[in-house]
């Protein structure tokens, strides 16, 4: 005969159940605080580390404050600006979100530390004339204002779901602070005009290139009578073009080939890499195509590996080039207060390894902690991507950046990549509409049918365009306000 349960055990079970519920609730509440907590820990480590850097008298606190601001800016760059590098691969299901974040973080860090610019201009690519600043103190306050204003804008843009250009953001921040500190003569208005033109040109170029690539692939491969045979012929050519383009891309963006001879070297190396890739890809594609059916789905298996490589290379190039956006003002401030560095803010200064490490680590950490939202938005929410379309986005971005760099145009890779995604979506809309009219034999379709064929979310178009247009003026105004506030506080 079974004994009745002990009331004490019932009480204990209830208490343990309550404790378990409280633990689950605690974990649920604490989860949103994990990412901000890790970010604050990173900023605290940076503050402590920068405090031991040898500087001249009076430079300790400014260097620490500037390091904190640079760390904050690097985190926001990682949260916002890296999405265009890996978003298409995630949207095409070539990479999982977690795998893409880890791959991009590693490649961003490697690009910043291995191929980051050895020399940066303390005046942000010549956008301002440092010699007109009234004093070193004014210059330091201007650089701090630029760091804070840029970080705040990127933080806001990420919250609003807009992928914006960090290059344009830091240019606006530096220009606004310089305007407040030294007047209109401190700003290179001609270069600002060129940058303004790139707001319009770069997304259009990215969109047209991506649409043209997709049209070619559709015509030459996807709509061929024997798709597998067409893929064997053209895929090695596309792989060679991608390999050559990325070789030149990394040369232009990450390996400091900015002189005429450097460009010739990069182009020559890109041509050699393209030939070698074409030769090696032919047997590889032949083996991969064995046993595949003559269907469109088979093409996804052939294009997916290319997206992993392109995501890695884009992230490496981004880390190599855009790390300077996060830390160039910090490098300028460090040069002002370095021992024996009086007046160095008027010249190009070296980028110390510890400064570059702040930028690289901050970008990687910001991507891991805060990047998933924009990665998913860019990869999945603007328009539907598959491996073929995502490949067109990656290749169009690399080619457009190379062409712009060769012409000396300060374009944004973010604008180009997002513009390429928009371009693909609108091209597919146009193609579907044309096909529908042909099948129905009508000149036009009812409005409700046209609405159903919309393959691009218009809300994202409006959000992105608005954010792009206001980036430079908004960061300039915010930076000018921060500079004036700092001047009053330090008066």
JOHU-V881968 format. One record per residue. N is the residue number from 1. PHI is phi in degrees with one decimal (NA if undefined). Layout:
N|PHI / N|PHI
This chain:
1|NA / 2|-73.4 / 3|-80.1 / 4|-65.7 / 5|-62.5 / 6|-71.5 / 7|-56.1 / 8|-65.5 / 9|-66.9 / 10|-61.3 / 11|-63.2 / 12|-64.0 / 13|-59.8 / 14|-63.3 / 15|-64.3 / 16|-64.1 / 17|-63.0 / 18|-65.1 / 19|-63.4 / 20|-61.9 / 21|-64.2 / 22|-64.3 / 23|-63.5 / 24|-62.8 / 25|-64.0 / 26|-63.7 / 27|-65.3 / 28|-64.7 / 29|-72.7 / 30|-77.6 / 31|-57.3 / 32|-65.0 / 33|-88.5 / 34|-65.6 / 35|-62.2 / 36|-60.4 / 37|-64.3 / 38|-65.4 / 39|-63.5 / 40|-64.6 / 41|-62.9 / 42|-62.1 / 43|-63.3 / 44|-64.7 / 45|-63.1 / 46|-62.7 / 47|-62.1 / 48|-65.8 / 49|-66.3 / 50|-69.7 / 51|-69.3 / 52|-100.3 / 53|-72.8 / 54|-69.7 / 55|-135.2 / 56|-73.9 / 57|-59.5 / 58|85.1 / 59|-95.7 / 60|-62.2 / 61|-65.9 / 62|-58.3 / 63|-66.8 / 64|-63.6 / 65|-62.9 / 66|-65.8 / 67|-65.1 / 68|-62.1 / 69|-65.2 / 70|-65.6 / 71|-64.3 / 72|-61.5 / 73|-64.3 / 74|-61.8 / 75|-61.4 / 76|-71.2 / 77|-63.8 / 78|-62.8 / 79|-70.2 / 80|-109.8 / 81|-87.2 / 82|-90.2 / 83|-58.8 / 84|-69.6 / 85|-78.5 / 86|-116.0 / 87|-56.3 / 88|-60.0 / 89|-65.7 / 90|-69.1 / 91|-63.1 / 92|-85.6 / 93|65.2 / 94|-79.5 / 95|-136.1 / 96|-75.0 / 97|-60.3 / 98|-62.9 / 99|-63.3 / 100|-65.9 / 101|-63.8 / 102|-66.5 / 103|-59.2 / 104|-66.1 / 105|-62.8 / 106|-63.6 / 107|-70.8 / 108|-62.3 / 109|-64.1 / 110|-64.7 / 111|-63.0 / 112|-66.8 / 113|-84.4 / 114|-88.1 / 115|-118.8 / 116|-64.2 / 117|-57.4 / 118|-75.0 / 119|-131.2 / 120|-124.6 / 121|-81.4 / 122|-70.7 / 123|-107.0 / 124|53.0 / 125|61.2 / 126|78.8 / 127|-70.7 / 128|-131.2 / 129|-105.3 / 130|-67.0 / 131|-69.2 / 132|-90.2 / 133|-67.6 / 134|-68.0 / 135|-161.7 / 136|-63.4 / 137|-60.1 / 138|-64.7 / 139|-64.0 / 140|-62.3 / 141|-63.1 / 142|-65.1 / 143|-67.1 / 144|-65.1 / 145|-62.5 / 146|-63.5 / 147|-61.1 / 148|-68.0 / 149|-63.0 / 150|-64.6 / 151|-63.2 / 152|-63.9 / 153|-66.3 / 154|-63.7 / 155|-61.4 / 156|-65.2 / 157|-64.1 / 158|-64.1 / 159|-62.1 / 160|-81.1 / 161|79.2 / 162|-122.7 / 163|-83.8 / 164|-119.7 / 165|-86.7 / 166|-71.5 / 167|-63.4 / 168|-63.9 / 169|-64.9 / 170|-70.9 / 171|-62.8 / 172|-62.2 / 173|-63.3 / 174|-65.8 / 175|-65.2 / 176|-64.6 / 177|-66.3 / 178|-65.0 / 179|-62.4 / 180|-72.0 / 181|-84.2 / 182|-132.6 / 183|89.2 / 184|-60.3 / 185|-67.9 / 186|-82.3 / 187|-108.4 / 188|-85.9 / 189|-68.8 / 190|-63.3 / 191|-67.1 / 192|-60.8 / 193|-65.4 / 194|-63.9 / 195|-63.4 / 196|-61.2 / 197|-63.0 / 198|-67.7 / 199|-56.4 / 200|-86.4 / 201|-71.6 / 202|-63.7 / 203|-64.8 / 204|-65.3 / 205|-63.0 / 206|-60.4 / 207|-64.9 / 208|-66.5 / 209|-63.1 / 210|-63.8 / 211|-64.0 / 212|-64.8 / 213|-63.0 / 214|-65.1 / 215|-61.4 / 216|-64.7 / 217|-63.7 / 218|-61.1 / 219|-70.7 / 220|-83.9 / 221|-123.1 / 222|-64.3 / 223|-104.0 / 224|-70.4 / 225|-64.4 / 226|-115.6 / 227|-63.8 / 228|-67.4 / 229|-64.4 / 230|-64.2 / 231|-65.2 / 232|-60.4 / 233|-77.4 / 234|-94.7 / 235|-62.9 / 236|-59.8 / 237|-66.2 / 238|-66.0 / 239|-64.8 / 240|-65.0 / 241|-62.9 / 242|-64.1 / 243|-63.3 / 244|-65.5 / 245|-63.6 / 246|-70.7 / 247|-63.1 / 248|-68.3 / 249|-58.3 / 250|-66.7 / 251|-65.4 / 252|-75.6 / 253|-95.9 / 254|-125.0 / 255|-114.0 / 256|60.2 / 257|-95.0 / 258|-109.3 / 259|-88.2 / 260|-60.8 / 261|-65.4 / 262|-63.4 / 263|-65.1 / 264|-61.5 / 265|-64.2 / 266|-64.1 / 267|-65.9 / 268|-63.6 / 269|-63.9 / 270|-61.7 / 271|-64.5 / 272|-64.5 / 273|-62.1 / 274|-62.6 / 275|-63.4 / 276|-63.0 / 277|-64.7 / 278|-59.7 / 279|-64.9 / 280|-78.1 / 281|-77.7 / 282|-59.4 / 283|-67.7 / 284|-64.9 / 285|-64.6 / 286|-60.9 / 287|-69.4 / 288|-64.6 / 289|-82.6 / 290|-64.3 / 291|83.3 / 292|-79.1 / 293|-78.4 / 294|-83.2 / 295|-129.2 / 296|-61.7 / 297|-60.4 / 298|-64.4 / 299|-65.5 / 300|-61.4 / 301|-67.1 / 302|-80.3 / 303|-89.4 / 304|-58.5 / 305|-60.1 / 306|-64.9 / 307|-69.4 / 308|-63.8 / 309|-64.9 / 310|-65.1 / 311|-63.3 / 312|-65.0 / 313|-69.2 / 314|-62.1 / 315|-66.9 / 316|-62.2 / 317|-64.3 / 318|-65.4 / 319|-62.8 / 320|-68.2 / 321|-95.4 / 322|-84.3 / 323|-62.5 / 324|-67.0 / 325|-62.2 / 326|-79.6 / 327|-122.5 / 328|-59.5 / 329|-62.1 / 330|-63.9 / 331|-61.2 / 332|-64.2 / 333|-66.1 / 334|-61.2 / 335|-66.1 / 336|-64.0 / 337|-99.8 / 338|-70.3 / 339|-64.9 / 340|78.3 / 341|-101.9 / 342|-59.0 / 343|79.1 / 344|-68.7 / 345|-68.9 / 346|-87.8 / 347|-125.8 / 348|-74.6 / 349|-123.3 / 350|-70.5 / 351|-102.0 / 352|-59.4 / 353|-61.2 / 354|-67.7 / 355|-67.2 / 356|-64.2 / 357|-64.4 / 358|-59.9 / 359|-64.3 / 360|-64.4 / 361|-66.9 / 362|-65.5 / 363|-63.0 / 364|-63.4 / 365|-68.5 / 366|-61.5 / 367|-64.1 / 368|-65.5 / 369|-83.9 / 370|-124.5 / 371|-80.2 / 372|-54.0 / 373|-60.3 / 374|-74.2 / 375|-59.8 / 376|-67.8 / 377|-63.2 / 378|-66.3 / 379|-82.8 / 380|-126.4 / 381|-96.3 / 382|-75.2 / 383|-156.6 / 384|-79.0 / 385|-114.5 / 386|-128.4 / 387|-56.3 / 388|-66.8 / 389|-66.3 / 390|-64.2 / 391|-62.3 / 392|-61.9 / 393|-63.2 / 394|-63.3 / 395|-68.7 / 396|-62.6 / 397|-62.7 / 398|-63.2 / 399|-65.3 / 400|-65.2 / 401|-64.9 / 402|-61.8 / 403|-61.4 / 404|-66.2 / 405|-64.1 / 406|-65.0 / 407|-90.4 / 408|76.8 / 409|-90.2 / 410|-81.6 / 411|-83.8 / 412|-107.5 / 413|-64.7 / 414|-63.7 / 415|-60.4 / 416|-65.8 / 417|-65.7 / 418|-67.3 / 419|-61.0 / 420|-64.3 / 421|-65.9 / 422|-60.2 / 423|-59.8 / 424|-62.0 / 425|-62.9 / 426|-69.5 / 427|-63.3 / 428|-66.9 / 429|-59.7 / 430|-60.8 / 431|-66.6 / 432|-66.4 / 433|-65.0 / 434|-64.0 / 435|-65.7 / 436|-64.3 / 437|-64.3 / 438|-67.1 / 439|-69.0 / 440|-84.0 / 441|70.1 / 442|-114.0 / 443|-76.9 / 444|-153.3 / 445|-117.2 / 446|-58.9 / 447|-59.9 / 448|-66.7 / 449|-71.9 / 450|-62.1 / 451|-64.6 / 452|-68.2 / 453|-89.7 / 454|-68.9 / 455|-106.1 / 456|-123.0 / 457|-75.0 / 458|-64.5 / 459|-63.2 / 460|-71.7 / 461|-60.0 / 462|-64.4 / 463|-62.4 / 464|-63.8 / 465|-61.7 / 466|-61.7 / 467|-64.1 / 468|-64.6 / 469|-67.3 / 470|-91.5 / 471|-57.4 / 472|-67.1 / 473|-62.9 / 474|-69.0 / 475|-66.0 / 476|-65.0 / 477|-65.1 / 478|-65.1 / 479|-65.9 / 480|-61.9 / 481|-63.9 / 482|-63.7 / 483|-61.3 / 484|-63.1 / 485|-65.9 / 486|-64.2 / 487|-64.7 / 488|-68.7 / 489|-67.7 / 490|-98.7 / 491|-67.8
